Amino acid sequence: MATIAANLQAVRARIARAAAAAGRDPASVTLVAVTKTHAAARVREAHAAGQRAFGESYVQEAAAKMDALAGLALEWHLVGPLQANKTRLAAERFAWVHTLERERIARRLSAQRPGALAPLNVLVQVNVSGESSKSGVAPRDAAALARAVAALPRLRLRGLMAIPEPSADVALQRARFRSLRELCAQLAAEGLALDTLSMGMSGDMEAAIAEGATLVRIGTAIFGAPQEASAVLP
Ligand SMILES: *Cc1c(COP(=O)(O)O)cnc(C)c1O
């Protein structure tokens, strides 16, 4: 089995090739290594191979891993859905939240972000797949939520995030990612300062980078498939 270091190298090469094919600087694409269900020791291995940004889906699982890795300078991204009863822990422990879809959650995060920390970087999650997906705001509602989030003092709105429905059809993948990019450009034209498009996973990162992703969230291609939840979760 390939090591995490070798997998990371392969993923970085994929990013570089996709960026070059799109005439983009590979450094304009940030790799977030998604470690949900994978043990802290594997995060440590990725860190040793030069990886610094990590994504987690479950707030409590993430907090336990952060505690286990407290000595390392890691940047943590919450990429899973956020319930109201987990906002305090999220506000205290993460540098980024990718999955804002309700103003109420945004208000709680802003109120609960500790004063000693920089404002929490946040992305509005948009449903670009219509009926085949339930998470994220509808594209027509993104502007209103983005404006509300941008006005909150302890949040820093950075851009948009999407998880399109899985598809082997590259043209469809690109159409979904393009619609997120166009929505982001529209919001920027309305005056919001946005610099981040979080889109692309192990199966579709090339399409996402072709359409302008500035941040890709990669799990399986680095760590293998997610583990059975019962093996890792409390
Ligand atoms: C698990 C997960 C990823 C990583 O997906 P892979 O297909 O394993 O690369 C990315 N984004 C989110 C929101 C996830 O939950």
PDBQT file of the ligand as one rigid body, heavy atoms in Angstrom, charges set to zero:
ROOT
HETATM    1  C1  LIG A 301     -14.976  13.523   2.895  1.00  0.00    +0.000 C 
HETATM    2  C2  LIG A 301     -15.065  14.850   2.241  1.00  0.00    +0.000 A 
HETATM    3  C3  LIG A 301     -14.135  15.252   1.278  1.00  0.00    +0.000 A 
HETATM    4  C4  LIG A 301     -13.043  14.332   0.757  1.00  0.00    +0.000 C 
HETATM    5  O1  LIG A 301     -13.615  13.522  -0.217  1.00  0.00    +0.000 OA
HETATM    6  P1  LIG A 301     -12.734  12.409  -1.000  1.00  0.00    +0.000 P 
HETATM    7  O2  LIG A 301     -13.631  12.001  -2.101  1.00  0.00    +0.000 OA
HETATM    8  O3  LIG A 301     -12.469  11.335  -0.004  1.00  0.00    +0.000 OA
HETATM    9  O4  LIG A 301     -11.516  13.079  -1.456  1.00  0.00    +0.000 OA
HETATM   10  C5  LIG A 301     -14.248  16.529   0.763  1.00  0.00    +0.000 A 
HETATM   11  N1  LIG A 301     -15.221  17.364   1.156  1.00  0.00    +0.000 NA
HETATM   12  C6  LIG A 301     -16.135  17.018   2.082  1.00  0.00    +0.000 A 
HETATM   13  C7  LIG A 301     -17.182  17.999   2.464  1.00  0.00    +0.000 C 
HETATM   14  C8  LIG A 301     -16.090  15.750   2.637  1.00  0.00    +0.000 A 
HETATM   15  O5  LIG A 301     -17.009  15.397   3.556  1.00  0.00    +0.000 OA
ENDROOT
TORSDOF 0
